[in-house]
Amino acid sequence: MPEQKLRCEQPKVEPGGGGINVARGLKRLGLNSQAVFVAGGPPGEILKQLMAREGIDQHPVPTEAWTRENFTVVDASNNQQYRFGMPGTELIASEQAQVLATLAGLDPVPDVLVASGSLPPA
């Protein structure tokens, strides 16, 4: 109901994003992968910790802007999800170059590359 306080359960914090979810899925299937992603500010630090906790080989590229966060609310009475996606920020030219350099330096060179992510609003 609007304007009323809603009591919540303890939140669950997970790493996410298209490419990160692919890396997590591969890990659960027993396959190795390397995750290259941008990470900035406190949310970026949390993302790196979550990825390390899952044992995923990661290559974070630091950014000036904070890593965006999204959240999902689940209505426990009917298990329906409400998903909130926050706007992303632009990568500056040097950060874009660092992403490409990181990809070029992956060892071993991957057989498959999954490129995923959202563009910031124009």
All heavy atoms as an XYZ file, in Angstrom:
905
protein
N       0.841     -1.162      0.000
C       0.000      0.000      0.000
C       0.895      1.237      0.000
O       1.854      1.290      0.756
C      -0.905      0.006      1.236
C      -1.728     -1.242      1.399
S      -3.520     -1.085      1.453
C      -3.921      0.578      1.317
N       0.567      2.232     -0.807
C       1.372      3.448     -0.840
C       1.407      4.121      0.526
O       0.464      4.029      1.309
C       0.645      4.329     -1.855
C      -0.254      3.425     -2.610
C      -0.535      2.248     -1.735
N       2.514      4.803      0.773
C       2.688      5.623      1.986
C       2.770      4.821      3.279
O       2.769      5.402      4.348
C       1.563      6.670      2.102
C       1.394      7.546      0.878
C       2.617      8.407      0.573
O       3.315      8.845      1.503
O       2.877      8.632     -0.624
N       2.816      3.508      3.191
C       2.967      2.703      4.393
C       4.328      2.033      4.385
O       4.831      1.650      3.328
C       1.876      1.638      4.470
C       0.505      2.218      4.744
C      -0.521      1.135      5.013
O      -0.235     -0.047      4.969
N      -1.741      1.555      5.308
N       4.931      1.906      5.539
C       6.230      1.247      5.671
C       6.070     -0.239      5.373
O       5.130     -0.880      5.869
C       6.773      1.443      7.074
C       8.193      0.925      7.235
C       8.695      1.103      8.649
C       8.962      2.562      8.904
N       9.639      2.807     10.178
N       6.960     -0.772      4.581
C       6.945     -2.191      4.254
C       8.094     -2.871      4.985
O       9.236     -2.415      4.908
C       7.105     -2.391      2.741
C       6.052     -1.725      1.871
C       6.417     -1.862      0.399
C       4.692     -2.327      2.135
N       7.827     -3.927      5.669
C       8.865     -4.696      6.355
C       9.461     -5.688      5.372
O       8.750     -6.361      4.642
C       8.280     -5.440      7.555
C       7.652     -4.536      8.571
C       8.704     -3.811      9.361
N       8.055     -2.891     10.304
C       8.681     -1.920     10.894
N       9.965     -1.727     10.661
N       8.047     -1.127     11.725
N      10.772     -5.754      5.378
C      11.481     -6.586      4.415
C      12.299     -7.655      5.122
O      12.637     -7.531      6.297
C      12.416     -5.727      3.574
S      11.578     -4.438      2.646
N      12.647     -8.676      4.376
C      13.581     -9.688      4.855
C      14.992     -9.183      4.601
O      15.201     -8.169      3.926
C      13.347    -11.003      4.108
C      11.995    -11.626      4.426
C      11.798    -12.961      3.728
O      12.799    -13.564      3.289
O      10.642    -13.389      3.632
N      15.970     -9.916      5.106
C      17.372     -9.569      4.880
C      17.648     -9.566      3.372
O      17.275    -10.505      2.675
C      18.275    -10.597      5.575
C      19.747    -10.283      5.531
C      20.106     -9.069      6.356
O      19.422     -8.718      7.307
N      21.170     -8.407      5.977
N      18.274     -8.510      2.840
C      18.535     -8.488      1.392
C      19.595     -9.507      0.996
O      20.464     -9.862      1.789
C      19.021     -7.060      1.139
C      19.450     -6.535      2.449
C      18.708     -7.295      3.500
N      19.483     -9.960     -0.227
C      20.464    -10.865     -0.829
C      21.243    -10.043     -1.846
O      20.640     -9.418     -2.721
C      19.754    -12.024     -1.512
C      20.701    -13.022     -2.159
C      19.976    -13.933     -3.135
C      19.500    -15.188     -2.496
N      18.947    -16.129     -3.494
N      22.566    -10.020     -1.723
C      23.411     -9.248     -2.634
C      24.174    -10.225     -3.516
O      24.869    -11.112     -3.007
C      24.383     -8.336     -1.848
C      25.249     -7.542     -2.803
C      23.620     -7.410     -0.916
N      24.026    -10.064     -4.825
C      24.684    -10.954     -5.784
C      25.313    -10.134     -6.894
O      24.797     -9.078     -7.260
C      23.668    -11.908     -6.414
C      23.016    -12.858     -5.445
C      22.024    -13.783     -6.133
O      21.448    -13.397     -7.174
O      21.819    -14.891     -5.622
N      26.421    -10.652     -7.457
C      26.965     -9.981     -8.634
C      26.051    -10.245     -9.814
O      25.361    -11.264     -9.858
C      28.333    -10.648     -8.826
C      28.170    -12.008     -8.235
C      27.171    -11.847     -7.112
N      26.014     -9.321    -10.760
C      25.139     -9.532    -11.895
C      25.525     -8.691    -13.081
O      26.489     -7.933    -13.060
N      24.741     -8.823    -14.113
C      25.002     -8.231    -15.411
C      25.144     -9.371    -16.392
O      25.517    -10.495    -16.009
N      24.849     -9.119    -17.639
C      24.836    -10.183    -18.638
C      26.081    -11.038    -18.668
O      26.032    -12.256    -18.504
N      27.227    -10.418    -18.887
C      28.478    -11.169    -18.979
C      28.870    -11.816    -17.670
O      29.373    -12.944    -17.635
N      28.656    -11.110    -16.573
C      28.970    -11.668    -15.260
C      28.094    -12.874    -14.985
O      28.555    -13.891    -14.463
C      28.834    -10.584    -14.166
C      30.024     -9.625    -14.278
C      28.717    -11.197    -12.780
C      29.974     -8.441    -13.364
N      26.826    -12.813    -15.363
C      25.942    -13.960    -15.165
C      26.370    -15.151    -16.013
O      26.243    -16.302    -15.587
C      24.496    -13.582    -15.451
C      23.923    -12.675    -14.382
O      24.406    -12.640    -13.244
N      22.904    -11.919    -14.731
N      26.912    -14.892    -17.196
C      27.440    -15.988    -18.022
C      28.618    -16.638    -17.306
O      28.698    -17.872    -17.199
C      27.858    -15.488    -19.424
C      28.637    -16.551    -20.171
C      26.632    -15.067    -20.229
N      29.543    -15.834    -16.775
C      30.703    -16.371    -16.058
C      30.268    -17.179    -14.836
O      30.825    -18.251    -14.554
C      31.634    -15.236    -15.642
N      29.271    -16.685    -14.120
C      28.766    -17.398    -12.944
C      28.136    -18.734    -13.348
O      28.330    -19.751    -12.681
C      27.751    -16.537    -12.203
C      28.370    -15.301    -11.568
C      27.333    -14.391    -10.951
N      26.731    -15.032     -9.786
C      25.484    -14.821     -9.383
N      24.684    -13.992    -10.051
N      25.023    -15.416     -8.305
N      27.370    -18.720    -14.430
C      26.747    -19.954    -14.905
C      27.777    -20.976    -15.344
O      27.661    -22.166    -15.029
N      28.807    -20.523    -16.059
C      29.866    -21.437    -16.496
C      30.579    -22.052    -15.299
O      30.887    -23.244    -15.291
C      30.863    -20.700    -17.396
C      30.340    -20.308    -18.781
C      31.322    -19.399    -19.502
C      30.022    -21.543    -19.613
N      30.841    -21.232    -14.285
C      31.502    -21.733    -13.074
C      30.660    -22.828    -12.427
O      31.185    -23.857    -12.016
C      31.716    -20.569    -12.099
C      32.404    -20.944    -10.824
C      33.871    -21.206    -11.074
C      34.599    -21.434     -9.763
N      36.015    -21.671     -9.981
N      29.359    -22.614    -12.367
C      28.467    -23.617    -11.761
C      28.426    -24.909    -12.576
O      28.117    -25.972    -12.040
C      27.072    -23.040    -11.590
C      27.040    -22.005    -10.487
C      25.645    -21.555    -10.155
N      25.693    -20.658     -9.019
C      25.288    -19.400     -9.036
N      24.775    -18.887    -10.127
N      25.389    -18.658     -7.958
N      28.721    -24.784    -13.871
C      28.780    -25.969    -14.737
C      30.155    -26.620    -14.723
O      30.400    -27.592    -15.435
C      28.393    -25.593    -16.170
C      26.932    -25.190    -16.372
C      26.730    -24.631    -17.782
C      26.006    -26.379    -16.122
N      31.075    -26.060    -13.936
C      32.421    -26.624    -13.837
C      33.364    -26.165    -14.926
O      34.416    -26.777    -15.129
N      33.015    -25.100    -15.629
C      33.848    -24.581    -16.710
C      34.548    -23.301    -16.271
O      34.007    -22.517    -15.491
C      32.991    -24.306    -17.949
C      32.227    -25.517    -18.489
C      31.217    -25.075    -19.530
C      33.198    -26.523    -19.073
N      35.752    -23.101    -16.771
C      36.499    -21.898    -16.441
C      36.129    -20.764    -17.379
O      35.833    -20.978    -18.554
C      38.007    -22.158    -16.536
C      38.488    -23.128    -15.473
O      37.989    -23.115    -14.352
N      39.429    -23.971    -15.819
N      36.166    -19.555    -16.847
C      35.958    -18.366    -17.655
C      36.721    -17.221    -17.020
O      37.190    -17.324    -15.880
C      34.461    -18.027    -17.754
O      33.966    -17.669    -16.488
N      36.844    -16.161    -17.758
C      37.478    -14.949    -17.267
C      36.476    -13.813    -17.430
O      35.931    -13.628    -18.508
C      38.739    -14.640    -18.071
C      39.785    -15.749    -18.033
C      40.986    -15.392    -18.870
O      41.754    -14.529    -18.495
N      41.124    -16.055    -20.012
N      36.258    -13.074    -16.370
C      35.300    -11.980    -16.414
C      36.040    -10.646    -16.445
O      36.807    -10.337    -15.540
C      34.366    -12.036    -15.205
N      35.808     -9.893    -17.499
C      36.333     -8.532    -17.621
C      35.139     -7.609    -17.434
O      34.144     -7.734    -18.131
C      36.989     -8.288    -18.997
C      37.434     -6.842    -19.136
C      38.157     -9.243    -19.209
N      35.250     -6.706    -16.467
C      34.143     -5.797    -16.192
C      34.688     -4.499    -15.614
O      35.808     -4.452    -15.128
C      33.126     -6.431    -15.234
C      33.716     -6.896    -13.927
C      33.759     -6.047    -12.830
C      34.227     -8.173    -13.796
C      34.300     -6.461    -11.630
C      34.772     -8.609    -12.600
C      34.813     -7.753    -11.512
N      33.881     -3.462    -15.705
C      34.266     -2.181    -15.124
C      33.753     -2.121    -13.695
O      32.697     -2.671    -13.376
C      33.757     -0.988    -15.962
C      34.414     -0.989    -17.334
C      32.245     -1.014    -16.107
N      34.536     -1.470    -12.824
C      34.177     -1.408    -11.413
C      34.658     -0.087    -10.836
O      35.837      0.232    -10.922
C      34.794     -2.575    -10.650
N      33.709      0.662    -10.251
C      34.070      1.935     -9.653
C      33.332      2.194     -8.366
O      32.202      1.724     -8.166
N      33.966      2.928     -7.468
C      33.354      3.327     -6.209
C      33.088      2.141     -5.300
O      33.483      1.003     -5.582
N      32.404      2.388     -4.188
C      32.079      1.297     -3.260
C      31.298      0.143     -3.899
O      31.606     -1.023     -3.625
C      31.259      1.997     -2.164
C      31.749      3.414     -2.196
C      32.039      3.702     -3.648
N      30.332      0.418     -4.794
C      29.649     -0.733     -5.424
C      30.601     -1.580     -6.269
O      30.437     -2.798     -6.353
C      28.569     -0.095     -6.299
C      28.360      1.265     -5.734
C      29.698      1.684     -5.194
N      31.592     -0.950     -6.889
C      32.575     -1.705     -7.668
C      33.427     -2.598     -6.790
O      33.769     -3.723     -7.159
N      33.781     -2.099     -5.598
C      34.543     -2.912     -4.646
C      33.728     -4.106     -4.187
O      34.243     -5.216     -4.084
C      34.988     -2.066     -3.454
C      36.049     -1.036     -3.782
C      37.303     -1.647     -4.381
O      37.800     -2.672     -3.845
O      37.779     -1.118     -5.409
N      32.462     -3.893     -3.918
C      31.582     -4.994     -3.510
C      31.462     -6.013     -4.633
O      31.519     -7.226     -4.397
C      30.201     -4.460     -3.078
C      30.336     -3.659     -1.785
C      29.187     -5.605     -2.923
C      29.102     -2.875     -1.405
N      31.334     -5.535     -5.872
C      31.249     -6.446     -7.016
C      32.494     -7.323     -7.103
O      32.398     -8.541     -7.293
C      31.050     -5.646     -8.314
C      31.022     -6.439     -9.607
C      29.926     -7.502     -9.596
C      30.846     -5.493    -10.800
N      33.668     -6.737     -6.935
C      34.910     -7.523     -6.983
C      34.947     -8.563     -5.862
O      35.350     -9.713     -6.086
C      36.122     -6.603     -6.911
C      36.297     -5.748     -8.153
C      37.586     -4.973     -8.167
C      37.581     -3.811     -7.217
N      38.777     -2.941     -7.353
N      34.491     -8.183     -4.672
C      34.462     -9.132     -3.553
C      33.493    -10.286     -3.823
O      33.811    -11.449     -3.543
C      34.057     -8.413     -2.263
C      35.071     -7.430     -1.757
C      34.535     -6.588     -0.612
O      33.494     -6.900     -0.017
N      35.218     -5.506     -0.296
N      32.335     -9.957     -4.374
C      31.356    -11.001     -4.680
C      31.875    -11.961     -5.746
O      31.660    -13.176     -5.655
C      30.035    -10.369     -5.127
C      29.274     -9.591     -4.053
C      28.134     -8.788     -4.697
C      28.746    -10.518     -2.976
N      32.555    -11.424     -6.738
C      33.119    -12.278     -7.791
C      34.218    -13.178     -7.219
O      34.297    -14.361     -7.560
C      33.656    -11.420     -8.935
C      32.579    -10.646     -9.675
S      31.484    -11.701    -10.619
C      32.540    -12.028    -12.023
N      35.050    -12.619     -6.341
C      36.102    -13.418     -5.715
C      35.502    -14.532     -4.865
O      35.990    -15.672     -4.873
C      37.008    -12.524     -4.878
N      34.438    -14.212     -4.145
C      33.767    -15.203     -3.304
C      33.267    -16.380     -4.131
O      33.236    -17.512     -3.664
C      32.612    -14.550     -2.560
C      31.973    -15.465     -1.536
C      30.842    -14.817     -0.780
N      31.286    -13.584     -0.149
C      30.493    -12.554      0.141
N      29.208    -12.613     -0.136
N      30.970    -11.478      0.725
N      32.865    -16.101     -5.379
C      32.376    -17.179     -6.246
C      33.508    -17.883     -6.987
O      33.281    -18.823     -7.735
C      31.343    -16.625     -7.230
C      30.084    -16.165     -6.520
C      28.872    -16.131     -7.398
O      28.838    -16.821     -8.447
O      27.921    -15.413     -7.041
N      34.748    -17.417     -6.790
C      35.905    -18.079     -7.386
C      36.045    -17.864     -8.879
O      36.612    -18.695     -9.582
N      35.569    -16.734     -9.362
C      35.634    -16.444    -10.797
C      36.888    -15.636    -11.094
O      37.190    -14.656    -10.409
C      34.368    -15.699    -11.254
C      33.152    -16.616    -11.067
C      34.486    -15.239    -12.709
C      31.823    -15.966    -11.296
N      37.634    -16.049    -12.109
C      38.832    -15.327    -12.552
C      38.384    -13.970    -13.089
O      37.657    -13.902    -14.080
C      39.551    -16.143    -13.633
C      40.871    -15.541    -14.061
O      41.374    -14.624    -13.374
O      41.402    -15.983    -15.092
N      38.793    -12.909    -12.436
C      38.279    -11.594    -12.798
C      39.382    -10.622    -13.181
O      40.499    -10.709    -12.690
C      37.450    -11.022    -11.650
C      38.220    -10.862    -10.347
C      37.377    -10.224     -9.279
O      36.952     -9.099     -9.426
N      37.146    -10.946     -8.186
N      39.005     -9.726    -14.076
C      39.887     -8.670    -14.558
C      39.108     -7.355    -14.532
O      38.670     -6.854    -15.569
C      40.365     -8.978    -15.990
C      41.019    -10.319    -16.107
N      42.345    -10.517    -15.859
C      40.501    -11.531    -16.422
C      42.645    -11.792    -16.028
N      41.533    -12.431    -16.373
N      38.919     -6.781    -13.337
C      38.154     -5.545    -13.253
C      38.938     -4.357    -13.801
O      40.149     -4.263    -13.610
C      37.888     -5.391    -11.756
C      38.962     -6.175    -11.091
C      39.342     -7.276    -12.038
N      38.254     -3.482    -14.496
C      38.840     -2.245    -15.013
C      38.290     -1.116    -14.151
O      37.075     -0.912    -14.104
C      38.483     -2.039    -16.497
C      38.983     -0.690    -16.993
C      39.045     -3.180    -17.339
N      39.167     -0.390    -13.441
C      38.673      0.675    -12.563
C      38.077      1.841    -13.349
O      38.556      2.172    -14.433
C      39.914      1.109    -11.780
C      41.080      0.566    -12.505
C      40.604     -0.542    -13.389
N      37.027      2.414    -12.788
C      36.382      3.566    -13.419
C      36.206      4.675    -12.382
O      36.150      4.418    -11.173
C      34.993      3.206    -13.973
O      34.169      2.723    -12.896
C      35.080      2.155    -15.062
N      36.117      5.903    -12.895
C      35.849      7.041    -12.012
C      34.417      6.992    -11.491
O      34.159      7.280    -10.331
C      36.080      8.352    -12.762
C      37.538      8.649    -13.046
C      37.726      9.975    -13.757
O      36.837     10.851    -13.684
O      38.779     10.142    -14.394
N      33.494      6.658    -12.359
C      32.083      6.602    -11.975
C      31.817      5.326    -11.176
O      32.465      4.304    -11.388
C      31.192      6.634    -13.215
N      30.876      5.408    -10.285
C      30.493      4.239     -9.503
C      29.791      3.210    -10.376
O      29.036      3.560    -11.293
C      29.534      4.647     -8.391
C      30.172      5.375     -7.245
C      31.369      6.047     -7.250
C      29.655      5.513     -5.941
N      31.602      6.601     -6.030
C      30.557      6.292     -5.200
C      28.499      5.087     -5.317
C      30.353      6.622     -3.861
C      28.290      5.411     -3.994
C      29.216      6.165     -3.279
N      30.026      1.955    -10.074
C      29.317      0.862    -10.715
C      27.835      0.979    -10.370
O      27.481      1.219     -9.218
C      29.856     -0.490    -10.209
O      31.251     -0.569    -10.533
C      29.107     -1.662    -10.824
N      26.996      0.829    -11.380
C      25.560      0.962    -11.118
C      25.048     -0.252    -10.380
O      25.585     -1.357    -10.496
C      24.787      1.201    -12.407
C      24.585     -0.017    -13.265
C      23.875      0.373    -14.562
N      23.718     -0.792    -15.406
C      22.541     -1.283    -15.753
N      21.437     -0.687    -15.379
N      22.462     -2.342    -16.507
N      24.009     -0.019     -9.630
C      23.359     -1.095     -8.901
C      21.915     -1.200     -9.373
O      21.290     -0.189     -9.670
C      23.374     -0.817     -7.399
C      24.766     -0.744     -6.809
C      24.726     -0.432     -5.339
O      24.664     -1.385     -4.530
O      24.754      0.767     -5.002
N      21.429     -2.409     -9.435
C      20.029     -2.673     -9.737
C      19.465     -3.470     -8.572
O      20.216     -4.068     -7.805
C      19.885     -3.486    -11.022
C      20.429     -2.734    -12.221
O      20.263     -1.534    -12.329
N      21.093     -3.441    -13.108
N      18.149     -3.481     -8.455
C      17.585     -4.321     -7.411
C      16.256     -4.900     -7.848
O      15.576     -4.373     -8.715
C      17.478     -3.582     -6.071
C      16.495     -2.448     -6.032
C      15.208     -2.648     -5.559
C      16.862     -1.174     -6.433
C      14.303     -1.598     -5.502
C      15.967     -0.120     -6.377
C      14.687     -0.329     -5.910
N      15.938     -6.011     -7.220
C      14.710     -6.738     -7.493
C      13.951     -6.888     -6.175
O      14.545     -7.224     -5.155
C      15.013     -8.132     -8.072
O      15.779     -7.978     -9.267
C      13.742     -8.903     -8.371
N      12.666     -6.619     -6.227
C      11.798     -6.814     -5.074
C      10.872     -7.977     -5.408
O      10.259     -7.991     -6.480
C      10.972     -5.538     -4.772
C      10.000     -5.786     -3.635
C      11.889     -4.365     -4.481
N      10.797     -8.933     -4.500
C       9.927    -10.093     -4.692
C       8.773     -9.988     -3.704
O       8.986     -9.862     -2.496
C      10.695    -11.417     -4.491
C       9.754    -12.603     -4.668
C      11.874    -11.511     -5.439
N       7.560    -10.041     -4.241
C       6.354    -10.056     -3.412
C       6.184    -11.487     -2.889
O       5.893    -12.403     -3.654
C       5.154     -9.620     -4.251
C       3.855     -9.545     -3.464
O       3.769    -10.154     -2.368
O       2.922     -8.880     -3.957
N       6.417    -11.667     -1.597
C       6.383    -13.006     -1.010
C       5.007    -13.651     -1.095
O       4.894    -14.877     -1.070
C       6.844    -12.945      0.442
N       3.950    -12.856     -1.223
C       2.602    -13.436     -1.265
C       2.305    -14.137     -2.581
O       1.465    -15.028     -2.630
C       1.546    -12.359     -1.002
O       1.456    -11.456     -2.099
N       2.987    -13.741     -3.669
C       2.700    -14.356     -4.967
C       3.961    -14.646     -5.795
O       3.871    -15.073     -6.926
C       1.741    -13.484     -5.773
C       2.276    -12.081     -5.978
O       3.473    -11.843     -5.901
N       1.373    -11.140     -6.233
N       5.128    -14.362     -5.218
C       6.432    -14.608     -5.855
C       6.644    -13.791     -7.125
O       7.474    -14.136     -7.957
C       6.646    -16.099     -6.123
C       8.107    -16.480     -6.079
O       8.877    -15.908     -5.302
N       8.509    -17.416     -6.914
N       5.913    -12.709     -7.310
C       6.128    -11.841     -8.459
C       7.326    -10.928     -8.193
O       7.540    -10.475     -7.069
C       4.891    -10.989     -8.758
C       3.742    -11.789     -9.311
C       2.574    -10.898     -9.711
O       2.306     -9.890     -9.072
N       1.882    -11.289    -10.766
N       8.088    -10.662     -9.271
C       9.278     -9.822     -9.165
C       9.025     -8.443     -9.750
O       8.368     -8.307    -10.777
C      10.449    -10.436     -9.937
C      10.998    -11.688     -9.358
C      12.242    -12.136    -10.114
O      12.696    -11.500    -11.053
N      12.805    -13.245     -9.691
N       9.590     -7.449     -9.094
C       9.613     -6.075     -9.603
C      11.089     -5.714     -9.729
O      11.807     -5.666     -8.731
C       8.878     -5.135     -8.642
C       7.431     -5.522     -8.460
C       7.058     -6.445     -7.487
C       6.446     -4.994     -9.286
C       5.735     -6.817     -7.327
C       5.116     -5.364     -9.132
C       4.772     -6.271     -8.155
O       3.463     -6.636     -8.007
N      11.543     -5.493    -10.970
C      12.971     -5.283    -11.230
C      13.229     -3.817    -11.548
O      12.584     -3.250    -12.417
C      13.407     -6.196    -12.369
C      13.157     -7.659    -12.007
C      13.441     -8.580    -13.140
N      14.873     -8.563    -13.366
C      15.512     -9.436    -14.125
N      14.862    -10.381    -14.724
N      16.799     -9.345    -14.277
N      14.190     -3.241    -10.849
C      14.539     -1.833    -10.992
C      15.966     -1.738    -11.540
O      16.914     -2.187    -10.894
C      14.455     -1.115     -9.632
C      13.073     -1.139     -9.030
C      12.631     -2.233     -8.302
C      12.225     -0.064     -9.212
C      11.355     -2.258     -7.748
C      10.941     -0.077     -8.666
C      10.512     -1.181     -7.934
N      16.104     -1.172    -12.730
C      17.410     -0.989    -13.362
C      17.792      0.479    -13.347
O      17.095      1.305    -13.926
N      18.871      0.793    -12.665
C      19.326      2.180    -12.570
C      20.108      2.553    -13.824
O      20.677      1.692    -14.497
C      20.203      2.370    -11.327
C      19.532      1.993    -10.029
S      18.048      2.948     -9.771
C      16.981      1.714     -9.067
N      20.162      3.844    -14.147
C      20.917      4.251    -15.330
C      22.423      4.077    -15.118
O      22.925      4.268    -14.001
C      20.557      5.729    -15.495
C      20.098      6.172    -14.150
C      19.524      4.967    -13.472
N      23.090      3.692    -16.178
C      24.542      3.555    -16.130
C      25.220      4.873    -16.465
O      24.575      5.855    -16.829
N      26.525      4.891    -16.318
C      27.312      6.080    -16.649
C      28.225      5.771    -17.827
O      28.522      4.611    -18.114
C      28.164      6.536    -15.448
O      29.003      5.453    -15.051
C      27.284      6.940    -14.280
N      28.659      6.808    -18.484
C      29.562      6.624    -19.623
C      30.966      6.295    -19.158
O      31.403      6.769    -18.111
C      29.621      7.910    -20.457
C      28.421      8.106    -21.339
C      28.633      9.236    -22.335
O      29.667      9.234    -23.025
O      27.758     10.103    -22.399
N      31.647      5.489    -19.946
C      33.069      5.269    -19.717
C      33.834      6.361    -20.449
O      33.533      6.661    -21.603
C      33.510      3.906    -20.259
C      32.915      2.670    -19.615
C      33.464      1.420    -20.287
C      33.194      2.642    -18.128
N      34.822      6.935    -19.796
C      35.660      7.926    -20.474
C      36.611      7.187    -21.407
O      36.778      5.967    -21.304
C      36.405      8.824    -19.466
C      37.315      7.996    -18.555
C      35.410      9.639    -18.636
C      38.156      8.835    -17.608
N      37.210      7.917    -22.331
C      38.026      7.299    -23.386
C      39.131      6.408    -22.826
O      39.372      5.305    -23.334
C      38.607      8.388    -24.290
N      39.796      6.851    -21.764
C      40.887      6.040    -21.205
C      40.363      4.736    -20.598
O      41.052      3.708    -20.643
C      41.671      6.845    -20.167
O      40.838      7.226    -19.082
N      39.160      4.774    -20.041
C      38.566      3.557    -19.487
C      38.169      2.601    -20.602
O      38.376      1.386    -20.486
C      37.356      3.910    -18.617
C      37.730      4.703    -17.376
C      36.568      5.358    -16.672
O      35.447      5.424    -17.242
O      36.764      5.820    -15.534
N      37.645      3.140    -21.690
C      37.317      2.303    -22.842
C      38.575      1.625    -23.371
O      38.569      0.422    -23.671
C      36.674      3.140    -23.941
C      35.317      3.694    -23.580
C      34.786      4.636    -24.647
O      35.160      4.563    -25.815
N      33.898      5.535    -24.248
N      39.653      2.396    -23.471
C      40.923      1.844    -23.961
C      41.441      0.764    -23.019
O      41.985     -0.259    -23.475
C      41.949      2.959    -24.122
N      41.260      0.957    -21.716
C      41.728     -0.037    -20.747
C      40.925     -1.333    -20.852
O      41.475     -2.415    -20.708
C      41.670      0.517    -19.327
C      42.239     -0.426    -18.280
C      43.701     -0.761    -18.522
O      44.510      0.126    -18.793
N      44.046     -2.035    -18.444
N      39.631     -1.229    -21.115
C      38.824     -2.434    -21.317
C      39.369     -3.219    -22.513
O      39.578     -4.437    -22.434
C      37.327     -2.092    -21.520
C      36.545     -3.316    -22.011
C      36.712     -1.546    -20.241
N      39.618     -2.522    -23.619
C      40.137     -3.202    -24.815
C      41.525     -3.790    -24.576
O      41.820     -4.903    -25.019
C      40.148     -2.230    -25.999
C      38.761     -1.753    -26.461
C      38.896     -0.707    -27.561
C      37.901     -2.927    -26.906
N      42.367     -3.058    -23.849
C      43.710     -3.571    -23.547
C      43.631     -4.803    -22.648
O      44.400     -5.767    -22.826
C      44.548     -2.480    -22.887
N      42.717     -4.783    -21.700
C      42.533     -5.930    -20.816
C      42.078     -7.143    -21.610
O      42.583     -8.255    -21.423
C      41.529     -5.598    -19.696
O      42.029     -4.468    -18.956
C      41.324     -6.774    -18.761
N      41.132     -6.935    -22.513
C      40.668     -8.047    -23.357
C      41.801     -8.593    -24.227
O      41.953     -9.810    -24.363
C      39.503     -7.586    -24.240
C      38.182     -7.325    -23.532
C      37.196     -6.647    -24.481
C      37.608     -8.608    -22.965
N      42.601     -7.691    -24.793
C      43.707     -8.119    -25.660
C      44.774     -8.882    -24.885
O      45.490     -9.708    -25.465
C      44.326     -6.900    -26.350
N      44.883     -8.636    -23.588
C      45.913     -9.279    -22.783
C      45.481    -10.543    -22.072
O      46.260    -11.103    -21.295
N      44.261    -11.005    -22.305
C      43.801    -12.218    -21.623
C      44.667    -13.410    -21.992
O      44.995    -13.622    -23.164
C      42.339    -12.512    -21.966
C      41.305    -11.547    -21.399
C      39.915    -11.932    -21.872
C      41.370    -11.500    -19.879
N      45.024    -14.188    -20.982
C      45.849    -15.374    -21.189
C      45.302    -16.481    -20.300
O      45.282    -16.307    -19.076
C      47.301    -15.062    -20.855
C      48.230    -16.213    -21.172
O      47.902    -17.008    -22.081
O      49.271    -16.327    -20.501
N      44.830    -17.556    -20.867
C      44.833    -17.870    -22.287
C      43.792    -17.043    -23.051
O      42.835    -16.545    -22.478
C      44.455    -19.350    -22.318
C      43.664    -19.577    -21.076
C      44.220    -18.619    -20.049
N      44.048    -16.944    -24.342
C      43.109    -16.232    -25.212
C      41.816    -17.040    -25.254
O      41.838    -18.245    -25.505
C      43.695    -16.073    -26.637
C      42.672    -15.464    -27.574
C      44.955    -15.225    -26.593
N      40.684    -16.400    -24.973
C      39.427    -17.163    -24.939
C      38.979    -17.617    -26.324
O      39.250    -16.954    -27.327
C      38.428    -16.175    -24.340
C      39.013    -14.829    -24.542
C      40.502    -14.993    -24.627
N      38.299    -18.752    -26.353
C      37.699    -19.246    -27.591
C      36.434    -18.460    -27.922
O      36.076    -18.314    -29.078
C      37.338    -20.724    -27.476
C      38.566    -21.617    -27.313
O      39.617    -21.297    -27.906
O      38.463    -22.621    -26.600
N      35.746    -17.997    -26.874
C      34.481    -17.294    -27.023
C      34.537    -16.046    -26.160
O      35.037    -16.083    -25.040
C      33.287    -18.182    -26.591
C      31.974    -17.414    -26.637
C      33.214    -19.442    -27.422
N      33.985    -14.958    -26.695
C      33.870    -13.701    -25.939
C      32.408    -13.315    -25.885
O      31.740    -13.216    -26.914
C      34.689    -12.588    -26.610
C      34.534    -11.199    -26.009
C      35.127    -11.145    -24.613
C      35.202    -10.160    -26.908
N      31.895    -13.109    -24.680
C      30.541    -12.616    -24.501
C      30.668    -11.156    -24.094
O      31.211    -10.846    -23.042
C      29.788    -13.407    -23.405
C      28.418    -12.789    -23.153
C      29.663    -14.872    -23.797
N      30.200    -10.272    -24.958
C      30.207     -8.833    -24.660
C      28.789     -8.424    -24.325
O      27.869     -8.638    -25.111
C      30.749     -8.040    -25.835
N      28.611     -7.856    -23.142
C      27.278     -7.540    -22.688
C      27.312     -6.290    -21.832
O      28.316     -5.981    -21.217
C      26.728     -8.712    -21.886
O      25.451     -8.450    -21.403
N      26.201     -5.590    -21.794
C      26.101     -4.429    -20.937
C      25.091     -3.440    -21.499
O      24.622     -3.582    -22.611
N      24.787     -2.465    -20.680
C      23.827     -1.449    -21.061
C      24.534     -0.161    -21.414
O      25.552      0.181    -20.837
C      22.868     -1.166    -19.902
O      22.181     -2.316    -19.535
N      23.969      0.552    -22.374
C      24.476      1.871    -22.698
C      23.775      2.896    -21.818
O      22.595      2.751    -21.502
C      24.219      2.182    -24.178
C      24.962      1.315    -25.188
C      24.477      1.639    -26.594
C      26.455      1.543    -25.079
N      24.518      3.925    -21.386
C      23.869      4.953    -20.574
C      22.826      5.702    -21.392
O      22.902      5.749    -22.628
C      25.019      5.858    -20.155
C      26.083      5.626    -21.160
C      25.913      4.234    -21.663
N      21.863      6.306    -20.718
C      20.856      7.073    -21.455
C      21.502      8.252    -22.192
O      22.478      8.815    -21.714
C      19.892      7.556    -20.384
C      20.575      7.339    -19.082
C      21.658      6.347    -19.289
N      20.956      8.585    -23.344
C      21.535      9.666    -24.145
C      21.144     11.023    -23.591
O      20.212     11.235    -22.912
C      21.056      9.554    -25.577
